[in-house]
Amino acid sequence: MGQAAEMRKRTDTRRRPVHRGEGRQDNRVRLSALPREDGEDQYLAGRSAIRNDIRGSEGTMGYRPSRRRGDCTRSPGPEYVGGQVKSERIVEAELFSAGKPVTVTDLSKKSGLDARTIRGALQKLTEEYNDSDRAIEISKMGPKYSMQVKKDYKDLAYRLADMNIPKDVLKTASLIAYYQPVLQSKLFDLLGSKIYDHVKKLEELRLVKTRKRKNSLEITTTKKFIETFGIDARSRDEVKAWFEGELAKKKAKKA
């Protein structure tokens, strides 16, 4: 009987289901879970899910959108109020890039600003440009406004026009000559994306040259610019000084 009972016991053991790990030696080492630090199981990018656009989160490690025309989320500065681009800067860019006289309605459609805001911006811009030593002024012709070279600088403008340079490129060339050395990124803030074509055109004519600086391009006039327009100067600094001197002379005559 003892032998029969032992056989039945062995048979029952073989038929009983064997669970994972039961009846076998497991040499694996198991570690107990460590406590997680606060926030360790959260998404990055300011608690926003990474799959979403992190630009919509304020806590994105200082991320700022690229500098594009109309972008109103820049870092605070003299041209910004509460992180927003001043309305006159937006209207200024639209006027410059238009290349022709435009109405308040035209500016409203392009900028998205209301007519009242645009009129206020135009008034401020007119005072800002016309009461300064800038080579450009804001002019009103009936219901239209335009940005044009001041009378004192028209001689240079006419020389540039003889080279069949488009009017908007002509304006860019005048600004580069007067404010050089100037960063392309700075011109982009004022003129918009058209600046790239303008600078390329002026480079092709060998009137300006560029070099890399601060993740942008620094633009200056060339010797050909001086020779082409008969300016009494030998360097870019003298070109700038020549512009300033000519303006001072004309102002003295008017006084």
C-alpha positions in Angstrom: 0.0 0.0 0.0 2.8 2.3 0.8 4.3 1.8 -2.7 0.9 2.5 -4.4 0.4 5.7 -2.4 3.8 7.0 -3.4 3.0 6.3 -7.1 -0.3 8.2 -6.9 1.5 11.2 -5.3 4.0 11.4 -8.1 1.2 11.1 -10.7 -0.8 14.0 -9.1 2.3 16.2 -9.0 3.0 15.7 -12.8 -0.6 16.5 -13.6 -0.9 19.6 -11.4 -0.3 22.9 -13.4 3.1 24.3 -12.7 3.1 28.1 -12.3 5.9 30.3 -13.6 8.8 30.2 -11.3 7.4 27.3 -9.2 9.6 24.3 -8.8 12.6 25.9 -10.5 15.6 27.8 -9.3 15.6 31.5 -10.1 19.0 33.2 -10.1 17.7 36.6 -11.1 18.3 39.5 -8.7 15.3 41.6 -7.9 15.6 45.2 -6.6 12.9 46.9 -4.7 11.4 50.1 -6.2 13.0 53.3 -5.1 10.8 56.3 -4.1 10.4 58.8 -7.1 11.3 62.4 -6.7 8.5 65.0 -7.0 7.6 65.6 -10.6 9.8 62.8 -11.9 6.8 61.2 -13.7 5.7 64.5 -15.2 6.2 65.7 -18.8 9.0 68.1 -19.5 8.6 71.6 -21.1 6.8 73.3 -18.3 4.5 70.4 -17.4 3.2 70.4 -21.0 3.1 67.1 -22.9 6.1 66.9 -25.2 4.0 65.8 -28.1 2.3 69.2 -28.0 3.7 72.4 -29.4 6.0 73.7 -26.6 5.7 77.2 -27.9 2.3 77.4 -26.2 3.9 76.9 -22.8 5.3 79.7 -20.7 7.7 77.4 -18.8 9.7 76.2 -21.8 13.2 76.9 -20.5 13.3 80.4 -22.1 12.2 79.3 -25.6 11.1 82.1 -27.8 9.6 81.9 -31.3 11.7 82.8 -34.3 11.8 86.5 -35.2 9.3 86.8 -37.9 7.4 89.7 -39.2 4.3 90.3 -37.1 5.6 88.1 -34.3 4.3 89.8 -31.1 6.0 87.6 -28.5 9.5 89.2 -28.3 11.6 89.9 -25.3 10.8 93.2 -23.5 12.6 96.3 -24.7 12.1 99.9 -25.8 10.2 98.7 -28.9 7.8 96.5 -26.9 5.1 97.0 -24.3 4.1 94.1 -22.1 5.9 91.7 -24.4 3.9 93.0 -27.4 5.4 94.9 -30.4 4.4 98.5 -30.4 1.8 99.3 -33.0 4.0 102.0 -34.6 6.7 99.5 -35.3 4.3 97.2 -37.1 2.9 100.1 -39.2 6.5 101.2 -39.8 7.4 97.8 -41.3 4.2 97.7 -43.5 4.9 101.2 -44.8 8.5 100.4 -45.7 7.7 97.1 -47.4 4.8 98.5 -49.4 7.0 100.4 -51.8 4.1 102.7 -52.7 1.6 105.0 -51.0 -1.0 103.1 -49.0 -4.2 104.0 -47.2 -5.2 103.4 -43.6 -7.5 100.6 -44.9 -4.6 98.9 -46.7 -2.4 99.0 -43.6 -5.3 97.6 -41.5 -5.8 94.6 -43.8 -2.1 93.8 -43.8 -1.3 94.3 -40.2 -4.6 93.3 -38.5 -4.7 96.5 -36.5 -7.8 98.7 -36.3 -8.0 102.0 -38.2 -7.8 104.1 -35.0 -4.6 102.4 -33.8 -3.1 102.8 -37.2 -3.8 106.6 -37.4 -2.3 107.0 -33.9 0.8 105.1 -35.0 1.1 107.1 -38.2 1.0 110.4 -36.2 3.8 109.1 -33.9 5.9 107.9 -36.8 5.5 111.1 -38.7 6.8 113.1 -35.8 9.5 110.6 -35.0 10.9 110.5 -38.6 10.4 114.1 -39.7 11.9 115.6 -36.5 15.1 113.5 -36.5 18.2 113.2 -38.6 17.0 110.1 -40.4 17.3 109.9 -44.2 13.7 108.7 -44.5 10.5 110.6 -43.8 6.7 109.8 -43.6 4.8 111.7 -46.3 1.0 112.1 -46.6 -0.5 112.5 -50.0 -4.3 112.8 -49.7 -5.6 109.7 -48.0 -2.4 107.8 -48.6 0.9 107.5 -46.7 4.3 106.6 -47.8 7.9 106.3 -46.6 10.3 108.1 -48.8 13.8 109.6 -48.9 14.1 113.1 -47.6 14.7 115.9 -50.0 18.2 116.4 -48.6 19.1 112.8 -49.7 17.4 112.7 -53.1 20.6 113.4 -55.0 21.9 110.0 -53.8 18.6 108.4 -54.5 18.6 109.6 -58.1 22.1 108.2 -58.6 20.9 104.8 -57.3 17.8 105.0 -59.5 20.1 105.3 -62.6 21.2 101.7 -61.9 17.7 100.4 -62.3 17.4 99.5 -58.7 13.7 99.0 -57.6 12.4 101.7 -55.2 12.1 99.4 -52.2 15.7 98.2 -52.7 16.8 101.8 -53.1 15.4 102.6 -49.7 17.2 99.7 -48.1 20.5 100.9 -49.7 20.0 104.4 -48.3 19.4 103.0 -44.8 22.4 100.7 -45.0 24.7 103.5 -46.1 23.5 105.9 -43.4 23.3 103.4 -40.4 26.2 101.1 -41.3 27.4 98.8 -40.0 23.9 97.3 -39.5 22.8 93.8 -38.8 20.5 92.1 -41.2 18.4 90.9 -38.3 17.9 94.6 -37.4 16.7 95.4 -40.9 14.5 92.3 -40.8 12.7 93.7 -37.7 12.0 96.9 -39.6 11.4 95.7 -43.2 10.3 92.1 -43.0 11.4 89.2 -45.1 12.0 91.3 -48.2 15.3 92.4 -46.8 16.9 89.1 -47.9 16.1 89.8 -51.5 17.3 93.4 -51.2 20.6 92.6 -49.6 21.2 89.8 -52.2 20.5 92.3 -55.1 22.9 94.9 -53.6 25.5 92.2 -53.1 25.2 91.2 -56.8 25.8 94.8 -57.8 28.8 94.8 -55.4 27.4 97.8 -53.6 27.4 96.2 -50.2 29.2 93.3 -48.5 28.3 91.1 -45.6 30.0 89.1 -42.9 28.7 86.8 -40.2 28.2 88.4 -36.8 26.0 87.4 -33.8 24.1 84.7 -35.7 23.2 87.3 -38.4 25.0 89.2 -41.1 26.7 92.6 -40.7 26.1 94.8 -43.7 28.4 97.6 -44.9 28.9 99.6 -48.1 31.8 98.8 -50.5 34.4 100.9 -52.4 32.3 100.4 -55.5 29.4 102.1 -53.6 31.7 105.1 -53.0 33.0 105.2 -56.6 29.6 104.7 -58.2 27.9 107.6 -56.4 30.9 109.9 -56.3 30.9 110.3 -52.5 33.9 112.1 -51.0 34.9 109.2 -48.7 37.4 106.4 -48.5 35.9 104.1 -45.9 32.5 103.1 -44.6 32.9 105.3 -41.6 33.6 108.2 -43.9 30.6 107.4 -46.0 28.4 107.6 -42.9 30.2 110.8 -41.8 29.6 112.2 -45.4 25.9 111.6 -45.1 25.8 113.3 -41.7 27.9 116.2 -42.9 25.7 116.8 -46.0 22.6 116.8 -43.8 24.1 119.2 -41.4 25.1 121.6 -44.2 21.6 121.6 -45.6 20.0 122.2 -42.2 22.4 125.1 -41.6 21.4 126.7 -44.9 17.7 126.5 -44.0 18.3 128.0 -40.5 
